[in-house]
């Protein structure tokens, strides 16, 4: 950190305190955060660093209190024991420093036992039970005082109204936990709100014509945590009751009549009392804790709730008491923060990308930034309408996000005090790849030239990809090179490549050339489903390709199909019918397909199976590692009339458990009494 004068430090500290307080209010009181958590953490760390370096900490600083506010619309509730924040460790070095601090404080060199659990990214809440019955429910608020929301919390089915299990219940106990909104249902909620807004807009048109005041539209939620907070803080509890909220217990505050010796005992008791808990991991020493934290971060996208870290706690409660706490944090716990999925960066330029089907997509060229450990330089802006709706311009600071393998996208523009901004973006009149005049189709801009170099590149890249012909060594860079050299002009040219065409080109030595030609030869045998998927038919993805293959069974039958024939296929509508017919009516594309059929051997799709009572109409969820590729297992289940979904619900018939299964899915399946079967049992059901 550059050295500042005391005056400069005071000025920056003052600015940071004001900005952090404003963000605290937006986050906790209005459930409408303006910046991602990662950016908030940067502000707080900068403030703490300045206060420590220049001795500027004061009791009223945001760094000295637990974040949170109590809204005036709810009755205040005082927590018997404060709900403290947990200090953060942003990397492995800081996690290990936490362990060293504990050992220094306890004056020991022995390994410390820790308990780890997911750090839920939801809304913290406290439930007070008296003689086993739920009496009060409250938000965390500022840590000492929260908001009384008992009526709303009682509508959540995973909140026990009475503690279950045998034995005497404590006279009083405060259960701490997190309210989360399932990720699998989050999009559905926003879709419902959007539909409601459309109805309100129509109603408002009438009201305005009659001189009446229009009704306010419903605000869409930015993320599942935002949805959980907004759903909880409703004055009408029936609204909360309609939202699929879930409560996960993770600790105990005040307690009378029960003595817990360690953290694992707390979780076991919480489970017996009827609470949902995520199975904690016992770690003998900081090495195991770091390893499990990394394992949990890899699993975060497979969970049906948001997590942003792993909570590390000293297992022994007696050691916890000896370690005590600071003014803000317990010394015996820390949160290992995961890499952010949202972060801010700057838009350096907006370019236009031409896809394999001719769609033009505006792309934000970003100032490089890392999300989940991956450097992001570009993000999709989808359509011109999206760019204008979000009012994204070159030079803007924006929030970008990336979840799993999803292409990074721009979420929103960060408000700026700058009055002068660059001009608004407009799509080009001609294709940037071949200069053909652009056509408009609804919200989309299209290049109608099927010989456009950018489209050819995209089609050949898809053709060689894993879900199509799976030609190893023929990636996007190699495809671009071979197109630029004039070696490839369409997908069928791949099967006429010769050694003399490749040898001598950059990156094509004797061995690499032989390897590529061997891969091409191996790829000649292909299933009909993958063949359809390789053709780049507009709107036809893997699922539609599978349905078409099952219905028509051979390329010749598909190419002869009428619109009426195609409409009989499950999931194929009028728009898709027109796309398929248009593809095969195009002389150039039909010629390429016919040429392909002279070079490849397509496995004829077997006759559709008869009714399989164990699979047809049933829903499956897969967890853990299977001996067969997941995609193959999924295809076979769907071929037999079953469905494969990502998360366990009340509608799941079977959870297929491989090696090292996900604890969350297993736990959910047991709670719902879902049949849990092994891979071997699945093989017997499906004949795999």
N, C-alpha and C positions, 0 to 999 in steps of 0.2 A: 504494500500500500504506500503510495506517494506521501511524503511527509507534508502535513498541512500546518498552518499557523493555528493557534487556539481559536482565533476568531473565525477562520474558515471552517474548522471542525464544528464549532457551535452552530454555525449557519447550516451546515449539511445535516447535522443531527436534528436540528429543528425541522428542516424540510422532510427528512425521513420519517420523523415521528408523526407529522401531519399527514403524510401520504399513507403510512401504515394504518393509522387510526381510521382514515377514510375507507381503506380496503377492508378493515375489520368490520366496519358498519355495513358495507355492501354485502360482505360474506355472511355475517351472523344475523344481522337484523333484517336485511332485505332479501336474503337468499338469492342474490344476484351478483356473483363475483365478476369483476371486470378484468382480472388478470389470472393466469394459471398459477397453481400452488408453487411451482418451481420459481417463478418470478417473485412471488411474495416472500419465499424463503431467502432469495438473494437480498431483498431489501432489509429483512430482519437481520441477516448475518452481517451486512454492512453496518447497520446501526449498532449492533452489539460490539463489533470490532472497533468502531470509532469511540464508543462510550468507554470501552476498556482501555484503549490506547491513550485517550486524552482525559481520562477520569471524569467523564461527563454523565455517568448514570444517575438518574433521579427516580424517586419512588413512583412518579406518575408516568414514566416512560413505558411505551408498549412492550419494551424488552423485559420489564419487571413484573408484568402481570400475565395471567392466562388470557389468551384471546377469547373474545366472546362478548355478547351483549344480551341484556334482558329487554325484550320488547314490552312496550307499555300496554299492548293489547292482551297480555296474559298476566295472571297473578304470580308474583315472585315466589320462589320456593328456595329455602335455605338447605344446602346439603349438610348432613351431619358431619361428614368428613369431606374437605374440599376435593373436587375432581381436578387434579393437577394435570398440566400438560406434560409431555415427555420430550426430553431433549433429543435432537436429531444427530445422526451420524450419516454424512453424505457419501462416504466411501469406506473401503476396508480399513484404511489407515485410522480413520476416526473411530471405527468400531473397535479396533484393537487398543486404541488409546483409552476408551471407556473401560476395557478390561484392566489396563495398567493402573488407572485411577482407583478402581475398586481394590486391587491388590495393595496399592500404597496405603489406602485408607485403613484396610484391615490388617496391614503389616504382615502379609503372607505371600509366599511364592507358590502355594498349592493352586491347582486348577479349580476354578469356580464352576459350579453346575448352573447352567442357565436353562430357562424354558422359553421357547420361541413360538409365536403365533402370528397369523397375518395381521397387518395393520389395516383395518377396514377404512375405506374412504367413504364414510357415511356421516350420520349425525349421532353424536354421543348422547346417551340418555341414562337416567338413574331411576330404578324402580324400588320403592320402599314397601316392604312387606311387614305387617304386624301380625304376630301369631299365625303366620303362613298365608295371610290374605293380602292381596294387593291394595294398598291404601293410597299411595301417591306415585305419580310418574312425572318426571321433569327432564328438561334439556340441561346440558352442562352450563350454559350461560357463561358467566365470567369465572366459573370454577367454584365460587362460594355460593352464588345465587343463580338459580336457573328459572325456567318458565314452567309453571304448573300446567301440564298437558295430559293429565290422567285420563280424561274421557277419550281423547284421541288415541292414546297408547292402548287402551283397552280394546280398541277395534282391531288391533294387530293380532292375528291368530297365534303367532309364535310367542306372544307374551302370556305366560300362565297367570290366570286370575287367582289361583290358589296353588301353593307349592305342593308338588306331588311327592310320592315316595313314603316309605314307612319311617317311623321314629318321630321323636319330638322335633317340632320346628322351632327355629329361633324366635325369641320374643320380638326382635326387630332385626331386619337385615336390609342393607342397600345393595341392590344388584346393579353393577355397571355393565354397559354394553353398547352396541352400535345398531342403529336403525339403517338398513340399506334398501335400495330399490334394485330389484334384479335387472341385470343388464339385458337379459333376453326379452324383457317386457318394456324396456325404456322407449324404444322407437315406436312401439304401439301406442304408448301414452301420448307422445307428441303428435302422432297421426290423428288420434282422437281429438286432441285439442285443436289441431289445424282444421279438421272437419267442422268442429263447433264454431271456430272463427269464421269459416266460410258461410255458415248459417247466420251468424250474427251480422256479418257484412250485408247480407241480403235484407235482414230485418232492419238494419240501420238505414238502408236506402229508403225504406218506407217511412221510418221515423223522421228522417231529415226532410222528406217531402211534406210531411205533416207538421213540420216545425218543432218536432219533439227532440229531446236530447238523446244522442245515440248511446248505445250500451258499450262499455269498454270491452276490448278484445282480450282473450286469455293469452298470457305470456307463455311461450314455449320454453321448456327447460333445456339448459345447456348441457347437462350431464346427469348421470344417475344420482350423484350426491345432491345436486341441486333439486332434483325431483323428490328425493327423500325429505329434504328440509322443507320444501314447499308443501308437500303432502301432510307433514306432521303439524305444521303451524297454521292449520285451518281453524277458523272460528266455528265452522259447521263440521262436526265430527263425522257426518255421513259421507263427506268428501274423502276424508282420510280412510274410512272403511272401504271405499271402492278402489283404493290404491293397493297393489300387492306388496306392501312393505313387509320386511322380515327383521326380527330382532335376534342378534347374536350376542350372548353374554360373554364377557371377557374378564370380569373381576368382581370383587366385593369391597364395599366401602365400610360403613359402620355395621357392626354385627354383635348381637348379644345372645350368648348361649351356645355358640359353636366356635371352637378354636381350630384354626387351620395351621398346620405345621409347615406346609410348603405349597407352592403354586399348583402342582399337579393335583393335590388334594382339593383345591378350590374348584378346578375344572370338573373333577369327578363328582363333587357334590352338586355343582350347578346342573350337570347332566341328570343326576338323580332327582333333582327338584323340578325337572321338566323343561329346562332351557336348551335351546340350540347352541352348541359350542363347536368351534373349529378345533379339531384334535391338535393339542399343543405338541411340540417336539422337545424332548429332553436332550440337552447337549452337554457333554462333559468337556468343558473348556471352550475357549473362544474360537479355536480352529473349527470345531464342529458347528458352532453358531454361525460363523461366516459362510461355511459350506452350505448349511441349510438355507441361509438367507439368499444365496445365489440360486439354489434349487427352486425356492419359492418364487423368485422373480421370473424364472423361466416359465413357471406354471400360471402366472397371473392372468394371461389371456384366455386360459381354459376355464377359469372360475366364472360363476354367474353373478359375482358381485365385484365391485371395484376395490382393489387394494393398492396402496401406494408405498408399502414398506413391510418390514417385519419387526415386531415388538420383541425386544430381548429383556427378560426379567431374571434377576437372581432367584434361584428356585427356593432357597431356604428363607423362611419368613423371619427367623431370628436374625439372620444376617441382614435382611432388609431393614429391620428396626435399628440395628447398629449403624447401618449406613445412613439412615435418615434421609433428609431432603434439603434442597436449597430453597430460596424464596419462591422459586418457580417450578423446579423439577425434582422428582425423586432421584436420589443418587444411584439407586439400584436398578434402574431401567433406562433403556435407550431405544430409539426407533431407527432401524437401518432403512434409510430412504432409498427407494428405487429410482432409477432414471426416469425423468418426467416423460409423459406421453404428450404433453402440451408445453409449448415454449414460444417466446416471442422472437421474431427476427425481422429483417428488413427486405422488402421487395426491390430487387435491383433492376428487374425488367419483366415484361410479360410477353412471352413468345407464343406461337401457335404450332401445335403438333398435329400431324395428319395421321389418322389411324388406318388400320388395314381395311376397314369397310368404308373409308372416305370421310369419316367424321372428323371435323376440326375441333380441337380442344385447346382453349387458352391455358397456358402453363406459367405459373409464377417462378421466375428464376430468383432464388433466395440467397441472401448472405448466409454461407454455410453455418449450420447449427446441428448439434447432436441431440437426438431423441432416442431414448432406450439404447444408448450406446452406438447408434448408427448415424452417420453424417447425412444430413438432409440438405440437398441443394435445389431441389425442384418440388413443386406441389401443384396438384391439379386444381384448376378453377372451373372445371366442368363445361360451362357454356357462357356465352356473352351475357345472357340474362342473369346468371349467377354473379358474374363480375359486377354488373350494374346494381343488382340487388344489395350486394355487400359493399358496394362502392369502393372496390379495391383499385388502387392506383400505384404506379411506379413511385418508389420513394416512401411508401407507407410502412409503418411498423404494424405487423400482423401477428395473430396467434396461429400457430400451425400445430397440427396433431398427426400422430401416427399410431394406430392400434394394430398389433400383430403384424401381418403381412400386407395390410391395407396401404394403398398408395397414399403418401402424405397429402393433406389438403389444408387449405387456408380456412380457418374457422371464422375469424372476424378481424376487422381493423381495430387497432387500439386507438382510442380517441387522442387527438393531438391538439396542442394549442396553436400550432402553425396554421395561419390563415390561407397561405398560398400552397396549393397542391398541384401536382401534374394533371394534365387533361385526362378526361375519362377514356377508358379503353373501348375500341371498336374493332370488330373482326375485319380482316382484309376482304377486298372484293374478289381477289383471285387467289387460287391455291398457292401457298408459299413453296410447294415442292415442284409443281408442273405448270403453274400460272394459268390453269383452266378457270374460267369464271365460276364463282361459288354459287351453289343453290341453297335455298332455305327450306327446311322441313321442320315445321313447328319451332321448337326452341333450338334446334340443331342446324349447324352449317355443314354442308357436304361438298366434297369434290366429286363430280360425276365421272371423272376419268379413271376407269378401272386399270389403265396402264400407268397411272401415276407412280413414280419411283418410290415414294413414301409408303403407298398402299402395298406395293409389291414386297417391299422390305418387311412390312408388318405381317403379310400373309405367309411369307416364307418362314419367318421367325416362329409364328404359331404352328405352322406345319411341322417344324422340327422339334417342337416343345414336348414336354413329358406327357401331356394329356392327348397328344396326337401321335406322330410317328416316332417320337422319342429318339432323335438322332444326336447322340452325344458328340460334342465337338463342333456343332453347327449352331453356335449362339448368335446373338444379335450383331456382334462386331464382325464375325466371320461372314455373316449374310450380307452386311453392308459392303464389305470388301469385295465379295464375289459379284454383287450387283454392279458396283462401281467399275469393276474390271470387265464387265460385259459377259461374265461366265454364266450367270443366272439371270433369266428374264421372267420365269414363272416357276411355280412349285414343281411342275413335271420335269423341269430341267435337272433337278437334283439327281434323278435316276439315270441320267445320260452323262453324268460327270466322268471324265477320264483322267488318268494320272498326268498326262502331258498338259492338261489344262490347268492343273493345280501346281505342279512342281515349278519352282522358280518364283512363285508369288510369295510375298512377305508372309512369314509364319508358316509356310508349307514346305517343310523339309521332307525327306524320304519317309521317315517314320510317321510323322503327323498326317501325311497324305494317305498312307496305307491305312492308318487307324480310322480316318474319316470314311474312306471307301468301304471298309469292313462294316462300320456302323450303318452306312446306307444300305448295304446288302442285307444286314440283319433285320432292318426295319421293313423290308418288303412284305413280310407277313404281318397282317394287322386285322384287328376286329372291325366290324362294320361301324360300330359306335364311334371308335376313335377316328376312323376314316371320315365320317361325317363331320366330326369336330374339327378335323384338320383343314376343312375347305373354306373357312372364314365366311360362312353364310351369315348375313346380318341377323342379329337377335338369337342365333342358335348357339347355345352353350352346351356344356357336358350333359346336363339333365335332359334337355330337349333332344340332343343327339341320341341319347340312350332310348328315349321314347320312340323316336323315328326308326331306329334300328330294329327295335322289337316289333313295330307295326309292319315295316316293309321288307325287312330281312335281307334284301339284296340292293345294290346300287341301281340296277336296271329298274326295279319296281319303284324305287323312290323317284327316279328321274321321269318316270311315266305318270306319277301321281297327279291327280286333279285336285282342285281346291276342295272339292267335296271329300275326297279321300283323306286329305291332310287334316281337315276339321275333325275327323274321327279320332285323331290322336289326342290322348290326354294332355292337357296343358297347352295345346296349340290353338291360338285364336286367329281372327281375321288378319291382324297385322303381320303375324308370323307366317301365315299362309302366303300372303302377297310377297313377302321377302323370299321365301323358298321358291315360289313360282318364278319370280323375277330373276333369281340366280340362275336357274336352269334354262330359262328362256334366252339368256345372254349368250350369243354364239361363241364369244371368246372364252367365257368361263366354262361353258359346256364342253368346248373343244379340249380345254386343259384337263377336265375331269376324265374325258374319254381317253386322253393320252396317258393319264395316270393309271387307269385301269389296265393298260397294256404292260405296265411295269410292276404292279403290286399284286399280291394274292390276298384277297379278303376272305376271312373266315365267315362262312354263312351263319347268320344269327339263328340259333336253335329255335324250334317251335316254342311259343310261350308255354310255361308250365301250367299244369292244372292247379286247382285250388290247393294250397298248402295251408292246412288249418292252423299250423304252428307259426306261420310267418305272414300270410296274407292279411292285410289290414292291421298288423301289429306294429308298434313303435319301439325302436331299439335305440339305446345310447351306448357308445363304446368308450371304455376307459382303460388306461394302461397300455403296455406294449403288447402287440399281437404278433404272431409268427408270420402272418400274411400282411401285405400292404393294406392299410385301412381303406384305401380307395377301392381295392378289389373286394374286400368284405362288404363295403357299402353297396357296391354295384350288385353283388349277388343277392343281398337282402332285398334291394329294390326290384331286382328282376323277378323275385318270388312274390312281389306285391306288398312288401313291408316298407317302413319308412325309417330313416336314420336321422336323429336329431342330436344337437350338441349338449343339451342339458336335461337333467332328470326332472320330471314333473309328475303330477297326478295322472297324466295320460300315458306315461311310459309303461310299456309292458315288460321289457327285459333290459337289464343293465348287463352288458357283456364285459366281464372283468378279465383283463390280461395281467401281465406281470407289472408290479409297481403301479397299481391303480390309484386314481385321484381320491383322496380321503373325503373330499366334499361330496363327490358323486355317490360314493359308497354310503356315506352317512345319510344323505338325502333319500337314497333308495331304501335303506332300512327303515327310515322314519315313515315312508309312504308304503312300506311293505311290498315294494316292487321286486319281482323275481330277479335275482342276481345269478347269472350263469357264467360258466367258464367258456373259453374258446372252443374246447372239445365238445361241450354241449351244443354250442352254436353250430359246429360242423355237422352234428347229427341232425339238427333241425333243418339245415339248408342243403346238406349234401356237399359242402365245400371240400 
